[in-house]
Amino acid sequence: MARQGSQESTSSKTDKGGQSEAGGLMAVDVVFKSVDKNNVQRLRELNLQLFPVRYNLAFYKEVVSSPLGYAQLACVGGYAVGAICCRREPVKDGPDGLERTYIMTLGVLESYRRAKIGSRLLEGVIAQSVRDSVVQIYLHVQTNNTPALRFYRSHGFEATQILRNYYKHIEPPDCYVLRRQLTP
């Protein structure tokens, strides 16, 4: 299902994010934009900064064609500071017609991580998944990524299994599968 144009929303000025020179948080305006062919290069550049994995052209083509609400950029001052990229897929070994959301990537630049941008990106996808009658959301998290594990657990995700040697070119190669059930 292809997107019908780009959607954009602006946060309130009460959001906090970024670091001042004194180390405290400063107020920032965050604009959320759908990833599309006009801004996908910004996503590529952001992903190079955020992740040890290099995503190929097929990944970015999939992101651009994802349903509305499943691939978002978070921008501050015109710069991409965070993003979430997801896909919907059939539930394996489930009744026909049931879908789940797979979080391919979610990341925020370190200086903006205390601004709740990642939480807002994730909550947006959860809300869209509920509207679309998706039954669960899941993702893979490297076993040594304690901050990510803590983040997802705080949003209701549970580790359901460990996959050995999931990653091919990073250490450790093992990951957890984290899931959040949306419907009983």
Number of C-alpha atoms within 10 A of each C-alpha: 7 10 15 9 9 15 14 11 11 13 12 12 10 10 15 20 21 20 17 11 8 6 8 10 17 15 15 19 16 26 19 22 20 27 30 23 13 9 15 17 13 16 23 16 11 20 21 12 12 18 12 11 12 10 12 9 10 9 12 19 13 15 24 22 18 21 18 20 22 26 28 28 29 28 20 18 10 9 13 21 25 26 28 26 27 24 17 18 13 15 16 10 7 9 9 9 9 15 20 23 24 18 19 15 16 22 22 25 18 13 13 20 18 16 20 14 24 22 18 15 24 22 13 18 23 21 14 17 21 15 9 12 14 23 18 22 23 20 20 22 20 20 18 14 12 10 9 15 19 11 13 19 15 11 13 12 20 17 18 11 12 16 15 12 13 15 15 10 10 12 12 15 15 18 21 21 17 20 22 21 14 16 9 5
